[in-house]
Amino acid sequence: MQTDAAGDTESGTDLPDGLWRIEGSAANAFLVRDGDGEDAPLFLVDAGVPGDADAIRATISNAGYGLQDIDAVLLTHYDYDHVGALASLPELDCPVYAHEPDASFLDGTDTPGLWPHKALLQRVSGAFLDDPGRPVERVADGESVGSFRAYHTPGHGPGHLAWISEARGIAFLGDLVREAGGELEPSPWYVSYDTDAVEESVRDLAERAPDFRTACVGHGDPIVDGGREALAGLSASLSR
């Protein structure tokens, strides 16, 4: 297995060594090496829409790996544009980690409700998703996979997670926030279950999160430097 020393995005923004952005057709996914050296665990974070399977394969290949090298899939949440390609990647032979109820939505043991509007959207879009064909492991707030700790951040969805590694200085914030003009903004109402909960999760995460340099988001560009400060700034701007 030959690894690439760089972690560049498709758009040309330099990312830390061992981090790669996968620019899907609707949302970002990421590949991250959890440590130094070719034997360090390798994680896929989120998985785009069904049509993004080739982009995921290409980015992993360009990084010097194959899908069989992935040790775990870390999901930020259950949405069509974050889990859609899992069923189209049969070469993956690893567990998928998600928070409830999103884990049950993904493996089909539960179904999103009819209300609020975002739940109905998940229910309808879920009809176009195939079974991922691999175990879905339930992870709770505070648990870790490798050096990445799970932070339950509901609002955009009931099981939304942020994954943060203090050792790597990297945070995967999913759709709790999005990037615009180099700054973070909260998930808007039209794609959220509860915007009050979104804002509360932003404040809670800003208080609990360890230091990190790079903030990776589902929508927008990663904030390569000053990610922790960007999250704190957003938290401070939100009214209570």
VOBAMAR-35852 format. One line per 3 residues: number of its first residue (from 1); their letters; for each residue x, y, z of N, C-alpha, C, O. Coordinates in steps of 0.05 Angstrom, whole numbers, plus 32768, in hexadecimal, padded with zeros to 4 digits. Layout:
BEGIN
NUM) a) X/Y/Z/X/Y/Z/X/Y/Z/X/Y/Z ~ ...
end
This chain:
BEGIN
1) mqt) 8011/7FE8/8000/8000/8000/8000/8012/8019/8000/8022/801C/8012 ~ 800F/8029/7FEC/8020/8041/7FEA/800E/805A/7FF0/7FFA/805E/7FE3 ~ 8016/806A/8003/8006/8081/800A/8012/809A/7FFF/802A/809D/7FFA
4) daa) 7FFF/80AD/7FFA/8006/80C7/7FF0/800C/80DA/8007/7FFD/80DA/801B ~ 8022/80E8/8006/802A/80F9/801D/8018/8111/8020/8017/811D/8036 ~ 800B/8119/800B/7FFB/8132/800D/7FDE/812B/8011/7FD5/8115/800C
7) gdt) 7FCF/8140/801A/7FB2/813D/801D/7FA4/8154/8010/7F97/8164/801D ~ 7FA6/8156/7FF6/7F9B/816D/7FE8/7F7F/8168/7FE0/7F77/8151/7FDA ~ 7F6F/817D/7FDF/7F54/817B/7FD5/7F54/817C/7FB7/7F67/8184/7FAA
10) esg) 7F3D/8174/7FAB/7F3A/8176/7F8E/7F3B/8193/7F85/7F43/8199/7F6F ~ 7F33/81A6/7F97/7F32/81C2/7F8F/7F4D/81D0/7F93/7F50/81E7/7F8C ~ 7F61/81C1/7F9E/7F7B/81CC/7FA0/7F83/81D7/7FBB/7F99/81E1/7FBE
13) tdl) 7F70/81D7/7FCE/7F76/81E1/7FE9/7F87/81CC/7FF8/7F7E/81B5/7FFA ~ 7F9E/81D4/8002/7FAF/81C1/8011/7FA2/81BA/802B/7F9B/81CB/803B ~ 7FA0/81A0/8030/7F96/8196/8049/7FAD/8189/8058/7FC2/8184/804C
16) pdg) 7FAA/8184/8072/7FC0/8177/8081/7FC7/815C/8075/7FB6/814F/8069 ~ 7FDF/8154/807A/7FE8/813A/8071/7FD5/8124/807C/7FCE/8124/8093 ~ 7FCD/8112/806A/7FBB/80FC/8072/7F9E/8103/8072/7F8E/80F4/807D
19) lwr) 7F96/8119/8066/7F7A/8120/8064/7F74/8127/8047/7F82/8137/803A ~ 7F5F/811B/803C/7F57/811F/8020/7F39/8126/801F/7F29/8119/802C ~ 7F32/813A/800F/7F16/8141/800A/7F0C/8132/7FF2/7F1A/8131/7FDD
22) ieg) 7EF4/8127/7FF4/7EE7/811B/7FDD/7ECF/812D/7FD6/7EBC/812E/7FE4 ~ 7ED2/813B/7FC0/7EBD/814E/7FB8/7EA7/813F/7FA9/7EA9/813A/7F91 ~ 7E92/8138/7FB7/7E7B/812B/7FAB/7E69/813E/7F9B/7E6E/8156/7F9B
25) saa) 7E55/8133/7F8F/7E44/8144/7F7E/7E31/8155/7F8F/7E25/8168/7F85 ~ 7E2D/814D/7FA9/7E1B/815D/7FBA/7E28/8164/7FD5/7E1F/8177/7FE1 ~ 7E3C/8155/7FDE/7E48/815B/7FF8/7E64/8150/7FF8/7E6C/813F/7FE8
28) naf) 7E74/815A/800B/7E8F/8150/800E/7E8F/8136/801E/7E7F/8132/8030 ~ 7EA2/8124/8018/7EAA/810E/8029/7EC8/8112/802D/7ED4/8122/8020 ~ 7ED3/8102/803F/7EF0/8105/8045/7EFD/80EA/804A/7EF0/80D7/8054
31) lvr) 7F16/80E9/8044/7F27/80D2/804B/7F3C/80DD/805E/7F48/80F1/8059 ~ 7F40/80CE/8074/7F53/80D7/8088/7F64/80C0/8092/7F59/80AA/8098 ~ 7F7E/80C4/8094/7F90/80B1/80A0/7F94/80B8/80BD/7F9C/80CF/80C3
34) dgd) 7F8D/80A6/80CF/7F8D/80AC/80EC/7FA8/80A6/80F8/7FAA/8094/8109 ~ 7FBC/80B6/80F0/7FD7/80B2/80FB/7FEB/80B4/80E4/7FE4/80B8/80CD ~ 8004/80B0/80EC/801A/80B1/80D8/8022/8095/80CF/801F/8082/80DE
37) ged) 802B/8093/80B7/8035/8079/80AD/801F/806A/809F/8007/806E/80A3 ~ 8027/8058/808E/8014/804A/807C/8003/8036/808B/7FEF/802C/8080 ~ 800A/802F/80A4/7FFA/801C/80B3/7FE5/802A/80C5/7FD6/801C/80D2
40) apl) 7FE4/8044/80C4/7FD0/8053/80D4/7FB4/804D/80C9/7FB1/8049/80B1 ~ 7FA0/804B/80DB/7F85/8046/80D2/7F7C/805B/80BD/7F84/8072/80BE ~ 7F6A/8053/80AC/7F60/8064/8096/7F42/8065/8098/7F35/8050/8098
43) flv) 7F36/807D/809A/7F1A/8080/809D/7F0E/8090/8085/7F19/80A3/807B ~ 7EF6/8087/807D/7EE6/8096/806A/7ED0/80A4/807A/7EC2/8097/808A ~ 7ECE/80BE/8077/7EBA/80CE/8086/7EA4/80D7/8072/7EA9/80E8/8061
46) dag) 7E8D/80CB/8076/7E75/80CF/8064/7E7A/80C3/8049/7E90/80BB/8042 ~ 7E65/80C3/8038/7E67/80B3/801F/7E56/80BE/8009/7E4F/80AF/7FF6 ~ 7E4F/80D7/8009/7E42/80E3/7FF1/7E28/80D7/7FE9/7E1C/80C7/7FF7
49) vpg) 7E20/80DD/7FD0/7E08/80D2/7FC4/7E10/80B9/7FB5/7E28/80B4/7FB1 ~ 7DFC/80A8/7FAC/7E03/808F/7F9E/7E16/8094/7F87/7E27/8083/7F81 ~ 7E13/80A9/7F78/7E24/80AE/7F61/7E40/80B7/7F67/7E50/80BB/7F55
52) dad) 7E47/80BA/7F81/7E62/80C3/7F88/7E76/80AC/7F8C/7E8D/80B1/7F94 ~ 7E6D/8094/7F88/7E7F/807D/7F8D/7E99/807F/7F7E/7EAE/8079/7F89 ~ 7E97/8087/7F64/7EB0/8088/7F54/7EC3/809E/7F5F/7EDB/809B/7F5F
55) air) 7EB8/80B5/7F67/7EC8/80CA/7F72/7ED6/80C1/7F8C/7EED/80C8/7F91 ~ 7EC8/80B1/7F9C/7ED4/80A7/7FB5/7EEA/8094/7FAE/7F00/8096/7FB9 ~ 7EE6/8082/7F9B/7EFB/806F/7F93/7F13/807E/7F88/7F2A/8077/7F8E
58) ati) 7F0E/8092/7F78/7F24/80A1/7F6B/7F35/80AF/7F80/7F4E/80AF/7F7E ~ 7F28/80BD/7F93/7F37/80CB/7FA7/7F48/80B8/7FB8/7F5F/80BE/7FBF ~ 7F3C/80A1/7FC0/7F4A/808E/7FD0/7F62/8082/7FC0/7F77/807F/7FCB
61) sna) 7F5D/807D/7FA7/7F73/8073/7F96/7F89/8087/7F93/7FA1/8080/7F95 ~ 7F82/80A1/7F8E/7F96/80B6/7F8B/7FA6/80BA/7FA5/7FBD/80C3/7FA4 ~ 7F9A/80B3/7FBC/7FA8/80B5/7FD5/7FBB/809D/7FDA/7FCB/809D/7FED
64) gyg) 7FB9/808A/7FC8/7FCB/8073/7FCB/7FBF/805B/7FD8/7FCD/8048/7FE0 ~ 7FA4/805A/7FDB/7F96/8045/7FE9/7F81/8038/7FD7/7F7C/8041/7FC1 ~ 7F75/8023/7FE2/7F5E/8017/7FD5/7F47/8016/7FEA/7F4C/8019/8002
67) lqd) 7F2F/8011/7FE1/7F19/800F/7FF4/7F1D/7FFA/8009/7F13/7FFD/801F ~ 7F2B/7FE5/8002/7F30/7FCF/8015/7F42/7FD8/802C/7F44/7FCB/8040 ~ 7F4F/7FF0/8029/7F60/7FFA/803E/7F51/800A/8053/7F5C/8011/8068
70) ida) 7F38/8011/804E/7F28/8021/8060/7F22/8010/8079/7F18/7FFA/8077 ~ 7F28/801B/8091/7F23/800D/80AA/7F08/8012/80B6/7EFD/8002/80C5 ~ 7EFC/8029/80B0/7EE2/8030/80BB/7ED6/8047/80AB/7EE5/8057/809F
73) vll) 7EBC/8049/80AB/7EAD/805F/809F/7EA1/806E/80B7/7E91/8063/80C6 ~ 7EA8/8088/80BA/7E9D/8099/80CE/7E87/80AA/80C2/7E8D/80BC/80B1 ~ 7E6E/80A6/80CA/7E59/80B6/80BF/7E52/80CE/80D2/7E50/80CA/80EA
76) thy) 7E4F/80E5/80C6/7E45/80FC/80D6/7E27/80FA/80D9/7E1C/8102/80EE ~ 7E19/80F0/80C5/7DFC/80ED/80C8/7DF0/80DF/80B0/7DFD/80DA/809B ~ 7DD7/80D7/80B3/7DC8/80CA/809E/7DBA/80DE/808D/7DA5/80EA/8095
79) dyd) 7DC4/80E3/8076/7DB8/80F3/8061/7DC0/80E7/8046/7DD5/80DB/8044 ~ 7DAF/80EA/8032/7DB4/80DE/8018/7DCF/80E6/800D/7DDD/80D5/8000 ~ 7DD8/80FF/8012/7DF1/8108/8007/7E09/8102/8019/7E1F/810C/8014
82) hvg) 7E05/80F3/802E/7E1B/80EB/803F/7E1E/80CD/8042/7E33/80C4/804C ~ 7E0A/80BE/803B/7E0C/80A0/803D/7E06/8092/8023/7E09/807A/8021 ~ 7DFF/80A1/800E/7DF4/8096/7FF6/7E06/8082/7FE7/7DFC/806F/7FDB
85) ala) 7E21/8087/7FE8/7E33/8076/7FD8/7E3B/805C/7FE6/7E49/804C/7FDA ~ 7E34/8059/7FFF/7E3D/8041/800E/7E36/8027/8000/7E47/8015/7FFE ~ 7E1E/8025/7FF6/7E15/800C/7FE9/7E23/8008/7FCF/7E22/7FF2/7FC4
88) slp) 7E2F/801D/7FC4/7E3D/801A/7FAA/7E5B/8016/7FAD/7E6A/8018/7F9A ~ 7E63/8010/7FC5/7E80/800B/7FCB/7E83/7FF0/7FD8/7E8B/7FEE/7FEF ~ 7E7D/7FDA/7FC9/7E7E/7FBF/7FD5/7E9A/7FB7/7FDE/7E9C/7FA4/7FEE
91) eld) 7EAF/7FC4/7FD4/7ECA/7FBD/7FDD/7ECF/7FC5/7FFA/7EE2/7FBA/8006 ~ 7EBF/7FD7/8005/7EC3/7FDE/8021/7EBD/7FC6/8033/7EA9/7FB9/802F ~ 7ECF/7FC0/8045/7ECC/7FAA/8057/7ED3/7FB4/8073/7EE7/7FAC/807F
94) cpv) 7EC1/7FC5/807D/7EC6/7FD1/8097/7EAC/7FDA/80A3/7E98/7FDD/8095 ~ 7EAC/7FDF/80BD/7E93/7FE9/80CA/7E8E/8006/80C3/7EA0/8015/80BD ~ 7E74/800D/80C5/7E6B/8029/80C3/7E62/8032/80DE/7E53/8024/80EC
97) yah) 7E6B/8049/80E7/7E64/8054/8101/7E51/806B/80FF/7E56/807E/80EF ~ 7E3B/806A/810E/7E27/807F/810D/7E19/8080/8128/7E18/806D/8137 ~ 7E0D/8097/812E/7DFD/809B/8147/7DE0/8094/8141/7DD7/8096/812A
100) epd) 7DD2/808B/8155/7DB6/8087/8153/7DA6/80A2/8152/7DB0/80B5/815F ~ 7D90/80A4/8144/7D83/808E/8135/7D8D/808B/8119/7D84/807A/810A ~ 7DA2/809B/8112/7DAB/8099/80F6/7DB6/807E/80EF/7DB3/8075/80D8
103) asf) 7DC2/8070/8102/7DCD/8055/80FD/7DB6/8043/80F5/7DB9/8033/80E3 ~ 7D9F/8045/8103/7D88/8034/80FD/7D7B/803C/80E2/7D70/802B/80D4 ~ 7D7B/8056/80DC/7D71/805E/80C2/7D82/8052/80AC/7D77/8049/8097
106) ldg) 7D9C/8050/80B0/7DAE/8046/809C/7DAB/8028/8097/7DAB/801F/8081 ~ 7DA9/8019/80AD/7DA7/7FFC/80AA/7D8A/7FF2/80A7/7D85/7FDA/80A5 ~ 7D77/8004/80A7/7D5B/7FFD/80A1/7D4B/7FF3/80B9/7D35/7FEA/80B5
109) tdt) 7D56/7FF4/80D1/7D47/7FEB/80E8/7D35/8001/80F3/7D25/7FFB/8105 ~ 7D37/8019/80E9/7D25/802F/80F0/7D22/8040/80D7/7D32/803F/80C5 ~ 7D0E/8051/80D7/7D08/8063/80C0/7D03/807F/80CA/7CF6/8082/80DF
112) pgl) 7D0D/8093/80BD/7D07/80AF/80C5/7CE9/80B4/80C5/7CDA/80A7/80B5 ~ 7CE0/80C6/80D6/7CC3/80CB/80D8/7CB9/80DD/80C2/7CC6/80E1/80AD ~ 7CA1/80E8/80C6/7C95/80F9/80B2/7C97/8116/80B9/7C90/8128/80A9
115) wph) 7CA1/811C/80D1/7CA4/8137/80DA/7CBC/8139/80ED/7CC1/8127/80FC ~ 7CCC/814F/80EB/7CC8/8167/80DB/7CCF/8162/80BD/7CD3/814B/80B5 ~ 7CD0/8177/80AE/7CD3/8175/8091/7CED/8166/8089/7CED/8157/8076
118) kal) 7D02/816A/8099/7D1B/815C/8093/7D19/813E/8096/7D25/812F/8087 ~ 7D09/8135/80AA/7D05/8119/80AE/7CF6/810D/8096/7CFD/80F7/808C ~ 7CE3/811B/808C/7CD4/8112/8075/7CE7/8110/805C/7CE5/80FD/804D
121) lqr) 7CF8/8124/8059/7D0C/8124/8044/7D1E/810B/8046/7D23/80FE/8032 ~ 7D27/8105/805E/7D37/80ED/8062/7D28/80D3/805B/7D33/80C1/8050 ~ 7D0F/80D3/8063/7CFE/80BB/805E/7CFB/80B6/8040/7CFD/80A0/8037
124) vsg) 7CF5/80CC/8032/7CF1/80CA/8015/7D0B/80C2/8007/7D0B/80B0/7FF6 ~ 7D21/80D1/800D/7D3A/80CB/8000/7D45/80B0/8007/7D53/80A3/7FF7 ~ 7D3E/80A6/801F/7D47/808C/8027/7D3D/8075/8015/7D49/8060/8014
127) afl) 7D26/807A/8008/7D1B/8066/7FF6/7D2E/8061/7FDE/7D2B/804D/7FD0 ~ 7D40/8073/7FD9/7D52/8071/7FC2/7D6E/8068/7FCB/7D81/8068/7FBB ~ 7D71/8060/7FE4/7D8A/8056/7FEE/7D89/8038/7FF1/7D76/802D/7FFB
130) ddp) 7D9F/802B/7FE9/7DA1/800E/7FED/7DAE/8008/8008/7DBC/8019/8013 ~ 7DAA/7FEF/8011/7DB7/7FE6/802A/7DD5/7FE8/8027/7DE0/7FDF/8013 ~ 7DE3/7FF4/803A/7E00/7FF7/8037/7E0F/7FDD/8037/7E26/7FDC/802F
133) grp) 7E02/7FC7/8040/7E0E/7FAD/803E/7E26/7FA8/8051/7E36/7F97/804C ~ 7E27/7FB7/8067/7E3C/7FB3/807B/7E32/7FBB/8096/7E1F/7FCA/8098 ~ 7E3E/7FB1/80AC/7E34/7FB8/80C7/7E34/7FD6/80CD/7E47/7FE4/80C5
136) ver) 7E20/7FDF/80DA/7E1F/7FFB/80E4/7E22/7FFA/8102/7E10/7FF0/8110 ~ 7E38/8005/810C/7E3D/8005/8128/7E33/801E/8135/7E37/8034/812B ~ 7E25/801B/814B/7E1A/8032/815A/7E30/803F/816B/7E3F/8031/8179
139) vad) 7E33/8059/8168/7E47/8067/8178/7E39/807D/8188/7E27/808B/817D ~ 7E40/8081/81A0/7E34/8095/81B2/7E46/80AD/81B5/7E5E/80AC/81B0 ~ 7E3B/80C3/81BF/7E4A/80DB/81C5/7E61/80D4/81D7/7E5E/80C7/81EC
142) ges) 7E79/80DD/81D0/7E90/80D9/81E0/7EA0/80C0/81D9/7EB7/80BE/81E2 ~ 7E95/80AE/81CA/7EA4/8096/81C1/7EB7/809D/81AB/7EB3/80B1/819D ~ 7ECB/808D/81A7/7EE0/8092/8193/7EE4/807B/8180/7EE1/8064/8187
145) vgs) 7EEC/8082/8168/7EF6/806F/8154/7F12/8079/814D/7F15/808E/8141 ~ 7F26/806A/8155/7F41/8074/8152/7F44/808D/8163/7F3B/808E/817A ~ 7F50/80A2/8158/7F53/80BB/8167/7F3B/80CE/8164/7F3B/80E3/816F
148) fra) 7F27/80C5/8154/7F10/80D7/814F/7EFA/80D2/8163/7EEF/80BC/8165 ~ 7EF3/80E7/8171/7EDE/80E5/8185/7EC4/80EF/8179/7EC3/8102/816A ~ 7EAE/80E1/8180/7E93/80E8/8176/7E86/80FC/8189/7E85/80F9/81A1
151) yht) 7E7C/8112/817D/7E6D/8126/818C/7E51/8127/8180/7E4D/812F/8169 ~ 7E3D/8120/8191/7E21/8121/8187/7E19/813E/8184/7E19/814D/8198 ~ 7E11/8145/816C/7E0A/8161/8166/7DEF/8162/8157/7DEF/8168/813F
154) pgh) 7DD9/815C/8164/7DBF/815B/8156/7DB6/8176/814D/7DBF/818B/8157 ~ 7DA3/8176/813B/7D97/818F/8131/7D93/818D/8113/7D7C/818E/8109 ~ 7DA9/8189/8104/7DA7/8184/80E8/7D99/8169/80E4/7D89/8166/80D1
157) gpg) 7D9E/8156/80F5/7D91/813D/80F7/7D93/8132/8113/7DA5/813C/8122 ~ 7D83/811F/811B/7D82/8117/8137/7D9B/8108/8140/7DA2/8108/8158 ~ 7DA9/80FB/812D/7DC1/80EB/8135/7DDB/80F8/812B/7DEF/80EA/812A
160) hla) 7DDA/8111/8124/7DF2/811E/8118/7E0A/811C/812B/7E07/8121/8143 ~ 7E21/8117/8120/7E3A/8116/812E/7E4F/8128/8122/7E50/812D/810A ~ 7E60/8134/8133/7E79/813F/812B/7E8F/812B/8134/7E8D/8120/814A
163) wis) 7EA3/8127/8123/7EBA/8116/812A/7ED3/8127/812C/7EDA/8134/8119 ~ 7EE0/8127/8144/7EF7/8138/8148/7F0E/8129/8153/7F0B/8119/8166 ~ 7F26/812D/8147/7F3E/8121/8152/7F51/8137/815B/7F5A/8147/814B
166) ear) 7F55/8139/8175/7F68/814D/817F/7F84/8146/8176/7F94/8158/8170 ~ 7F8A/812C/8175/7FA5/8124/816C/7FAB/812C/8150/7FC2/8134/8149 ~ 7F97/812A/813E/7F9B/8131/8122/7F95/814E/811D/7F9C/8159/8108
169) gia) 7F87/815B/812F/7F80/8177/812B/7F6B/817B/8116/7F6A/8190/8108 ~ 7F59/8167/8113/7F45/8167/80FD/7F2A/8163/8109/7F26/8152/811B ~ 7F16/8172/80FF/7EFA/816F/8107/7EE9/816B/80EE/7EEC/817A/80DB
172) flg) 7ED8/8156/80EF/7EC4/8152/80DA/7EA9/815B/80E5/7E9E/814E/80F7 ~ 7E9F/8171/80DB/7E88/817E/80E7/7E6E/8177/80D8/7E58/8180/80E0 ~ 7E70/8168/80C2/7E59/815F/80B4/7E48/8177/80AA/7E52/8189/809E
175) dlv) 7E2E/8176/80B0/7E1C/818B/80A8/7E11/819B/80C0/7DFE/81A9/80BD ~ 7E1E/8198/80D7/7E17/81A9/80ED/7E1B/81C6/80E4/7E0C/81D8/80EC ~ 7E31/81CB/80D5/7E37/81E5/80CA/7E3F/81E2/80AD/7E43/81CC/80A4
178) rea) 7E40/81F8/809F/7E4B/81F8/8084/7E5D/8210/8081/7E5C/8223/8090 ~ 7E6F/820E/806D/7E83/8224/8069/7E79/8237/8053/7E6F/822E/803F ~ 7E7D/8250/8058/7E77/8265/8043/7E8A/827C/8048/7E8A/8289/805D
181) gge) 7E9A/8282/8033/7EAC/8299/8035/7EC1/8296/804A/7ECA/82AA/8056 ~ 7EC9/827E/8050/7EDD/8279/8065/7ED3/8279/8081/7EE3/8277/8094 ~ 7EB9/827B/8085/7EAD/827A/809F/7E99/8264/80A1/7E90/8259/808D
184) lep) 7E91/825D/80BA/7E7D/8248/80BE/7E62/8255/80C4/7E60/826A/80D1 ~ 7E4D/8248/80BB/7E32/8250/80C1/7E22/8237/80C8/7E28/8222/80BE ~ 7E0D/823A/80D8/7DFE/8223/80E1/7DED/8217/80CB/7DE6/8225/80B8
187) spw) 7DE6/81FE/80CE/7DD5/81F0/80BB/7DBA/81FF/80B9/7DAE/8205/80CD ~ 7DB1/8206/80A1/7D99/8216/809E/7D80/8206/80A3/7D80/81ED/80A3 ~ 7D6A/8213/80A7/7D51/8207/80B0/7D46/81F2/809C/7D3B/81DE/80A3
190) yvs) 7D4A/81F8/8082/7D3D/81E8/806D/7D4A/81CC/806A/7D3F/81BB/805D ~ 7D61/81C8/8077/7D6D/81AD/8076/7D72/81A3/8093/7D82/8191/8097 ~ 7D64/81AE/80A6/7D68/81A6/80C2/7D4F/819D/80CF/7D39/81A5/80C7
193) ydt) 7D51/818C/80E3/7D3B/8184/80F4/7D33/819C/8105/7D1B/81A1/8109 ~ 7D47/81A9/8111/7D41/81BD/8126/7D58/81D1/8127/7D6E/81CA/8130 ~ 7D54/81E9/811E/7D6A/81FC/811D/7D72/8206/8139/7D89/820D/813D
196) dav) 7D60/8206/814C/7D67/820C/8168/7D7B/81F7/8172/7D8F/81FE/8180 ~ 7D76/81DE/816C/7D88/81C9/8174/7DA3/81CB/8166/7DB8/81C5/8171 ~ 7DA2/81D3/814C/7DBB/81D8/813E/7DCC/81EC/814D/7DE4/81E8/8152
199) ees) 7DC0/8203/8154/7DD0/8218/8161/7DDA/820E/817D/7DF0/8215/8185 ~ 7DC9/81FF/818B/7DD2/81F5/81A5/7DE9/81E1/81A1/7DFB/81E1/81B2 ~ 7DE8/81D1/818C/7DFE/81BE/8187/7E18/81CD/8180/7E2D/81C4/8188
202) vrd) 7E15/81E3/8171/7E2D/81F3/816A/7E3A/81FD/8184/7E52/81FC/8187 ~ 7E29/8209/8195/7E34/8213/81AF/7E40/81FD/81C0/7E55/8201/81CC ~ 7E32/81E7/81C1/7E3C/81D1/81D2/7E56/81C6/81C7/7E69/81C0/81D6
205) lae) 7E58/81C3/81AC/7E70/81B8/81A1/7E87/81CC/81A4/7E9E/81C4/81AA ~ 7E82/81E6/81A2/7E97/81FA/81A6/7EA2/81F9/81C2/7EB9/81FF/81C7 ~ 7E91/81F2/81D5/7E9A/81F0/81F1/7EA9/81D6/81F7/7EBC/81D6/8206
208) rap) 7EA1/81C0/81EA/7EAC/81A6/81F1/7EC3/819D/81DF/7ED3/818D/81E8 ~ 7EC4/81A7/81C7/7ED8/819D/81B4/7EF4/81A3/81BD/7EF9/81B9/81C8 ~ 7F07/8191/81B8/7F23/8197/81BC/7F2D/81AA/81A6/7F1F/81B1/8193
211) dfr) 7F46/81B1/81A8/7F52/81C2/8194/7F55/81B3/817A/7F5C/819B/817A ~ 7F4F/81C0/8164/7F54/81B4/8149/7F5A/81CA/8136/7F52/81E1/8139 ~ 7F68/81C3/8121/7F71/81D7/810E/7F5E/81D8/80F6/7F57/81ED/80EC
214) tac) 7F57/81C0/80EC/7F49/81BE/80D2/7F2C/81B6/80D7/7F27/81A1/80E3 ~ 7F19/81C5/80CC/7EFD/81BF/80CE/7EF3/81B6/80B3/7EF4/81C6/809F ~ 7EE9/819E/80B1/7EDF/8193/8098/7EC0/8192/8099/7EB5/8189/80AD
217) vgh) 7EB3/819B/8084/7E96/819E/8084/7E8B/818F/806C/7E99/818A/8058 ~ 7E71/8188/806E/7E64/817B/8058/7E5F/818D/8040/7E60/8184/8029 ~ 7E5C/81A6/8046/7E56/81BA/8030/7E67/81D2/8034/7E67/81DF/8048
220) gdp) 7E77/81D8/801F/7E8A/81EE/8020/7EA6/81E3/8021/7EAA/81CB/8020 ~ 7EB9/81F5/8023/7ED5/81ED/8024/7EDF/81E8/8040/7ED5/81F5/8053 ~ 7EF1/81D6/8044/7EFD/81D3/805F/7F0B/81ED/8068/7F16/81FB/8057
223) ivd) 7F09/81F2/8081/7F19/8208/808D/7F33/81FB/8097/7F33/81EE/80AB ~ 7F48/81FF/8088/7F61/81F0/808D/7F6F/81FA/80A6/7F78/81E9/80B6 ~ 7F6F/8214/80AB/7F7B/821F/80C3/7F66/822F/80D2/7F56/823D/80C6
226) ggr) 7F66/822D/80EC/7F53/823D/80FC/7F38/8231/80FE/7F25/8240/8102 ~ 7F35/8217/80FA/7F1A/820B/80FB/7F0D/820E/8117/7EF5/8213/8119 ~ 7F1D/820A/812C/7F12/820C/8147/7F09/8228/814C/7EF4/822C/8159
229) eal) 7F18/823C/8143/7F11/8258/8147/7EF7/825F/8137/7EE7/826E/8141 ~ 7EF4/8253/8120/7EDD/8259/810F/7EC4/824E/811D/7EAF/825B/811D ~ 7EC6/8236/812A/7EAF/822B/8138/7EA9/823C/8151/7E91/8241/8156
232) agl) 7EBD/8245/815F/7EB8/8255/8176/7EAC/8270/816F/7E9B/827A/817D ~ 7EB5/827B/8158/7EA9/8294/814F/7E8C/8292/8148/7E7C/82A4/814E ~ 7E85/827C/813B/7E69/8277/8134/7E59/8274/814D/7E43/8280/8150
235) sas) 7E63/8265/8160/7E54/8261/817A/7E4F/827C/8187/7E39/8280/8191 ~ 7E63/828D/8188/7E60/82A7/8195/7E4C/82B9/8187/7E40/82CA/8194 ~ 7E48/82B4/816D/7E36/82C6/815E/7E19/82BD/8161/7E07/82CD/815A
238) lsr) 7E14/82A6/816B/7DF8/829C/816D/7DEB/82A6/8187/7DF6/82A5/819C ~ 7DD2/82B0/8184/7DC4/82B9/819B/7DB9/82A2/81AB/7DB3/828D/81A0 ~ 7DB7/82A5/81C5/7DAD/8290/81D6/7D8F/8294/81DB/7D83/8284/81E9
end
